Amino acid sequence: MPLHSPVLIYMNYTQALQYIEYINTLKGSVLGLDSIRTLCDELNNPQDDLKFVHIAGTNGKGSTLAFTSTILTESGYRVGRYISPTIREYRERFQINGMMISQAMFCELLEEVKNACDRLCEKGYEHPTAFEIETALAFLYFERKKCDIVVLETGMGGTDDATNIVKTTVLSILASISMDHMQFLGDTLDKITLKKCGIIKPSVPVVSAKQKEESEIVIKQVCIKNASPLTIIDKKDLSNIKYGLTKQSFMYKGNRYEIKLAGTWQPDNAILAIEAANILKENGFSKISEESIQKGLIKTEWQARFQVLKKKPLFIIDGAHNEDAAIRLRESIDRYLSDKNKIYIMGMFRDKEVDKVVSTIVKDGLMVFTCQTPNNARALRSVELADIVKKYNNRVTCCDSVDEAVEFATSMCDENSAIIACGSLAYLGRILDIYQS
């Protein structure tokens, strides 16, 4: 039976969010393009009037999107961003030149998409998922606002992801690929990579991060099949990296660049964006210059990726929620915080590689405080997470809330301490609220 959504006329912002949550609760995640294709057809296919940079990968997608879109903005283009998940505010999903969609515009467009969904249900089609609704809304928004280009992040995978309905991609970007979402994408790295490569379009250029050999073989095969020019980042061109918590610099192909994003992996994401910008310049986006690349990189901001929230006490948040991301976080902790006493706060989803993340991170913790992501059915209870932590560090306390974990961790700090909150991005938004409200 088709889903019948609540009847709402001229919804306000609170009702709009309730509607999205209602659909998400009933429909969940459903991979495939049939439903989003039908919905966009009903909306006269706004995506066909846009140009896209399409990004897939496991880790680094968001940072690469942020670098690339900021470079394009600094070059004088009107740039749409579509991202997920968000950290603090739902409307972060839909941005133009770094500014979120207004509540009024969001409600107006959601009303339009909802009406289209209702018409489809009346015709006997299945109701679209929340992600499909959001994706269609994003296309409408960027088309109405006449964006020159949209930097589009896949939700999950590539081949069957709702964003992959687009036909007007001008560049495909593959960030670092590793094991994640195995229940949906496959249980081996080559299967997952093949799904991610689904965003590659015939004859459209592709730029990829340096990948594991298994992934690289698949990427090359797909590009050959599609006659898509492929550029793979050569990290030998990256040198003289100067690491720092507030600013980092590096040499790449004879030029020096600076970025504000911390983390040992961010220079890799930055050079991926540099190559993306240069390819776009060669393919019609002539306003991109070396100067706009430099400015775009240093102006790029991205939350909850080895982000310093506070210096006294030193408080860092990072959304490492799979093994590969945890390894990168461990590298950054060892490089930047080797002389600090580490106090960890952790919150995780139960469907992630919890044991692998915990074992990589917590062994050197002076104390580990576990908490549960609020209002999320996927969240691992703090006491369950504490039991896993105990296998690697018995200095662990489970907390009743995120606020309590922050309070306890802060109370333990002195000038030689650092707090690192990591795991699910969902609970890190609450920590941002505490420090940035």
N, C-alpha and C positions, 0 to 999 in steps of 0.2 A: 504493500500500500504506500502511496506517496505521502511524504511528510507534510503536514499542514502547520505552518508557522503561525505564531500569534498575530492577530490583526492589530496593526499599529498604524495610525495616521499621523503624519507630521511628528515623528518621534523626536524626543530630546536626546541629549548625549548619553544620559544614564540609561534610558530605554534602548538606545542603540547598542551599548555595550552588553546589556542584558540579552538582547536578541542574538548577538554573536555568541555569547556564552551558551544560550539555549541551544543553538544549532550545533555548537561544538560538543555539547554534552550528548546530544542525540545521535550525531553523525560520526564524530571522531575523525580519524585520518583514513582516507580512502585514496589509494594511488590510481592513476589512470587519467586520460585526457578527454574521454567522452563527455563527462559532465561539464567540465570547464569549457569545452568547445561549444556545447549546446547553449550554455549560459552566455558566452560571449557573442554567439550568433544572435541571441535574443536582444543583445545590447548593441547590435550593429558593428561588432568586432572593432572596438576602439584601438586594440593593440596593433592592428594592421597599419595605423597611421603614425606609428612610433618607430624609432630606431633603438636597438638594445645592445648593451654590453651584458652578456649573460655569464654569471659566475657560479660554478659548482666546486665542491671539494668537501673535506671533512673539517679541517682546521685552517683558520686564516681567511675564510671567505669574507667575513665581516670587515676585518682590517683592510684587506685588499680592496673591497668595495669602497671603504671610506677614503683610502688613498686615491683611488682612481676617480671617484666622483668629485673629490675636492680639487684635483688637478683640472678636471674638465670645467668646474665652476670658475676656477682662477683663470682659465683660458677664455672665459667670456660666454660659455654656453649655459643654457637653461637646463638643469640636470635633475631628473627624477631619481629618487632612491626608493627601492622596495626591499625591506629587510625583515628578517625574523630569526630568532625570537627578539622581542624587545626587552628592555631592562626596567624602565620606570613607568613609561606612559604608553598606552596602547597605540596612540597616534604616531609614535616613532616609526611605525611601519611605512608610512607614506610621507616622503619628504621631497621638497624641491629646493635645491641649493642649500641644503642643511636645515630648512625650516619645516616643521611638522605641518600637516594639514590642519586647518581650523576645525573646531568642533562643529560649526555651522555647516561647512562644506562637507565634512564627513557624514553628518546626519542626512544632508540632502542627497548625496550620492548613494548612501546605504539604502535609503528609501527607494531609490530608482532600481538598485540591484535586487532588493527584496521583492519589489513588484514583479520583476522579471522572473525571480524564483517561483513566485506564486503562480504566474502564468504557466510556467513549465510544469508545475505540479498538476495544474488543471488539465494539461494535455497528456498527463500520465507519466511524465518523467520523474526520476528520483530527484529529491531535493539536493542541491549542491551542498558540499561541506563548508564549514566556516572558512577554511583556507582558500577554497575556490571562490567564495564570496569576496574575501579580502583581495584576492588577486584580480578579479574582475573590477572591483572598485578602484584598485590602483591603476589599472589600465585606463579607466574612465577619467580619473583625476589627472593623470599625466597628459592624456589626449586633450582634455578640456583646457588645461593650462599651457598647452602648446610647447611641451618640453622638446628641446632639440635632440636629447638623447636620454635614455633611462638605463641606469645601472641596476641590474636585476639579479637578486640572490635567490637561488633555488631553496625551497623549503626542505626537501629530502631527496637525495639522489639526483636524478636528472631526467632520464627517459620518461618516467611516468609522473613526474612532478608537474603540478598545475601550471607553473610558470613556463613549461616547455611547449605551450601552445604557440608561442611566438614564432613568426616566420621571417621577421625582418632584423635578425641579429646581424650586427656588423663586426662583432668580436666575441669569441668564447674564451673564458679564462678558467683554468683549472688550478685551484689552490691545492695545498697539500692534501693527499688522499690517504686515509687509514681506515681501520676497522671501526664502524659505528652503524647503528640502525640495522644490525645484521638480520633481525627478524623480517625486515622489509626489503633489504637490498642484496642479501646473499651472505654466505658464511665464509667466503674467501676474498682476498684482496682483489683478485682479478675480476670476480663477479661484481664487486662493489664499484671498481673502476669502470667497468663497462656501463653500469647504470649512470655513473657520473658523466661519462662521455656521451650520453644521450643528448646533451645540449649542443653538441657539435653539428653544424649545418653544412651542407654541401658547398664547397668553395669559399667558405667563410673562414678567415684566419683564426688560429688558436694559439694562445700563449699559456704555457704550463709552468708551474713551479717544478723544481727538481724533485722527482718522485722516486720511490723505491722501484727497483728493476722490474718487478712483476707488474706494477702499474704502468710504467713507461712503455713496456711492450704493447700493452693493450691500447694506450693512447696513440702510439704510432700507427698501429694497425687500423684504428678507426679513422684517423686523419687520412691515411692513404686511401681507404675505401671511399671517403667523402671528397677526395681531392682538396682537402683543407690545408693550407700552408701552416706548418707547425713551428713554433719557437719554444724551445725548452730552456729555461734559465740555466746559465752556466755559473755556478757559484765561484768559479775561479776568477770571474770578473769582479767579484765583491772582495774588497780588501780594506785594510786600515780602519777597522771598526773601532770606534770609541764609545764604549757602553756608558750609560748613565740612567738614573731614575727619572730625571726631568728632561733630558735631551740626549740624543745619540747622533753620531755622525759616521759616515762611511764613504769610501771611494767606490765608484762603479763606472767602469769603462772610461776612466780618466777624469770624471767629474766628482766633486765632493757634494754630498747631500746631508741635510739635517732633518731629523724627525723628533717629535715630542713624545711619541709612544715608546714606553719602556718595554723590556722583554727581549731576550736574546734572539727571538725569531722574527722580530719586526723588521730588521733590515732585509730579510728574505722577502717578506710581503711587500716592502717598499720597492724593491727592484722588479718584482712582478708587475707592480703598477707602473713603474717607469717604462718597462717594455710594452705594456698595454698602451700607454699614452703614445709612444713612438709609432706603434702599429696603426693606431687610430689616426695619427697625423698623416701617415702615408696613404690612408684610405678615406680622405675627404675632410677630416677635421683639422684644417690647416691653421686654425688659430692657436693650436697647441704649440708652445715654444719651450725651450730649455728653461727660460725664466718662470713660466707658469708651472712647469713641473717642480722646480725648486720651491716656489711659493706654496703650491698645493701640498707638497709633502710636509713642510714645516707647520702648516696650518691645520693639518689633519688631527682630529680628535676622535677617540673611540673608547667607549666606557667598558669597564669590567674586564679588560685584558691587561693584566699586570699594571693596573692603574693605582697610582699613589693617591689615596684619599686624604691622608694627613701625614705630616712629617714628625710631629711630636704628640703622642707616640707615632712611630712609623706604622702606617696602616695601609695594606695593599690588598686589592681584590682581583681575582682572576677566575674566569668561568671555565676552568679546566674540568671537563666532565667525561673524558674518555682517556684511554691509556696514552695515546700519542700526545694529547694536550698536557697530560700530567707529566710526561717525560720532559716536555719543553718547559713547563713550570718549574720542575726540579732543577733544570739547567740554569734558569734565571735566578732561583733562590740561591743556588751555589755560587753564582757569579756576583750578584748584587748584595747578598745578605750573609756572606760567609762568616762575618764577625758578629752576627746578631744572635741573640736567643730567640728562637722561633716559637710563637704561639699561634696555633692554627684554629680556625673556625671552619667547619665543614657542613655542607648540606648537599644531598644527592638525590637523584631520582632512582627508583628501584630498578628501572629497566636499562640502566647504564652499567659500564664496567666498574662497579663500585670497588670490588676487591683490588683490582689492578690500580685504580686511581689512589686508593688509600695506601696501599703498600709502597707506592712510588713516593708519596709525599710525607707521611707523618712520622717516620722513624726518629727524626731528630727534634721532634716537638717537645718543648718544655712542658706544654699542656695542649691538649686538643679538646675543643668544645664542639659538640655536635648539635645540630638543630634541624628542624623540619621545615621545608618550604611551606609557607602557609597557603591554604586554600588550593591545594593541588593533589589530585587523587594519585598521581604518579610518585609523590614524595615518599622517600624512605623515612620511617619514624626515627626520631633522634636516638632512641634507646637501641634500635636495631643497628643503626650506623655506628653507635658507640661499641657495640659488640664486635663489629668487624674491625674497628680501629684497635681494639684490645689485642688482637692477634699480632699487631706490629708495634704498639705503644700502649702500655697500661696506664699512662697518665692521661686519662680521658674522662670528661664529664659531659653527660647529656643535659641539654638545656630545654626549658619549656617553650622558648621563643627565640627568634633571631635577636631581638632587643636584649634579652638576658645574656645570650652568648657574647654580644658586643660589650655589654657592661662588665661581665666577668673577665673577658680577655683584656680589656682596657685597664682594669684594676690590678692586673698582674704586671703591667709594663713598667719598665724603667728606661733610662736613656740607651741601654744596650739591647733593647728588645725590639722585635718587629712582629706585628700581627699580620697573618696572611689568611684571608677568607677566600675559600675556593670551592669549586664544585658547580652545582647548578646555577645558571645565570638567573633563574627565577627568584631565588631568595636574595641574591646580591642587590636586587633593586631596592629591597627594604633597607639594606645597609647604606646605599646611596641616599635614600630618603633621610636617614638619621644624620648623615654628615653634610648633606647639601641642601636641606630644607631651610 
